């Protein structure tokens, strides 16, 4: 019976997804179908509802709407150009300076806004046309923007790690933030190194020098936005406040920036920001609740145990097992958004990773890194299509230009996977 339930679960989920049913409803429908095959329907309905409610009964989940609201406020405008100027100050004298600025700007804005799409549109919308005007190859400029946008999904604060922490059974959010910061920074630096060699080969000009007074002005304008990262991560790591408290402080801080310091948005827009936050949070919570029911259905039908036996049956060598996990996650990321993928595949793959000695924090970083790659790969990657549209290039030409960037990103993925000390040294240093 469990085998039939597994088949029904997978078939219903794929069928509803193919019909364009909202993902949260599709996940719930698949879970109910599988549970109902093994128990009376009224009991299946009661069990699914119970699991859904229990999954949302977590104080830590309060951090999600607060971080979402902080990101919505930061996306209100005015922040991007300040970070672009600051990134240009950092990378302006490196070969390929405008592309280097694009990459650094995406790293900074992505982690502050919490959105790869926001980073791609806000930073790329400014930098790609500027690069084209200065004689940079447009496909190369668009590819660099697309490749660097997902770094903000790893560099905290990011809701992806909060969701993983809850699904994985209480992994330290602070430790995940620190590990993700290292992985995201390595991703961005790898792209900058590639850009350096491409720019040297093609002879791209350096940006003009910035005077001391102008540099000081640019830094002062950017510091209030950058301080949000220090405030959130520093406060959590030093034990000054929890992740939930940090999210509330982030909201207050971003409101002060947007409404008082930078005045990038009138306070009359606050109701619109709250409505947008409620819509985004509602979607996240529905996915989280539905995935809890699905996780119960999968456990009840024995899918995680079957997958574990299958993978470990191929090999118990940690190198081979981690390679298989990476391949699975890369394929999943090509077809599924990061939130549902975390919720569905963490309960399946985390026990396998732990069996070969992988720390839950390390696995969380590898998981998010893989799924972040999926946002810029065909056939579904939203970051790829949006980045191509911003760069005004065809998607197929953007993919060709992305090939060397993909190579660098995958190389760093292997480093992050097989050299755990890279991402674990900061959490361990701070005793997490």
C-alpha angles and dihedrals in degrees: 000000000000090000092054090047090055091051092047092048094052094041095049093045094050092042095051091044091051090051090057095249111160108271096239091054091045092052092048092047091052092048093050092047092053096044092046090056090060100035139024112287095243090052090046091052092048092047093049092049091048092051091047094052093044091052091057094045093094128116090209090065089072087078091067100067092040094053090044090053091048089053093048091052093047090052091057091099141266095066095082097059092049091053091045090055091048092047089050088053090055099041102024096104096047117097108267088028097172093051090044088053090051092053095045091045092053090050092052099040095039094058093044095048095034092223131105090197092053091050092049094049099038099042099027092046088062102034106039095060089044091053092048090051090053093053100264116146105263094217090052092048092049091047092052090050092048094046095050099044096081093058088088089063088065103034106076151282091058131146092218091075092046091055091046091049090056096044093045092057104263107323110177110271090203092055091048090050091053094046091046091050090058094046093047092048091050089051092053095043091050090056091048092053090051090048090051093059094042091049092048090051094048096039098236111182124246120246115258117268118266119225121240094250092049091047091052091049093050092048093049091050092050099042097079091057094043091049089068089072092049092046096051100039095036093049093050096043094047091047094242091130141353126255091262092051089046090055091053091048089049090056093050091046095048090048090054090049096047100039104030115015105035096013091210091152135025116244088241086077092064094093089054090049090051092049091050090048092050091051093049093043092048090055091048093048093048090052091047093049094044091048090053089058090046092050089053091049091049093048090047091051093044098242096139091049091047093050090047092052091046096052096040088045089062092050141332092205106119092221093056094041093051090047090054091048091051092049091049092049093046090053092046091049090055091061108025136055117250098249099056091039091057092048096047104037103037093074090048102044104029095070089051091050091049091051089062092047102264117152114236090235092052091046091050092055092047091047094052092042091055094046092046088058087056091064090067101039129085144282099034106005105133092196091059095054096041092046091050090050092049091049091046093231131125115263093238091053090048090052091052090049089048095058096092089044090052089052091055093045092050092047090054089047089059090049092050091047101045101031102054093173088072093068099023101053095081095047090047092046090056092044097250 
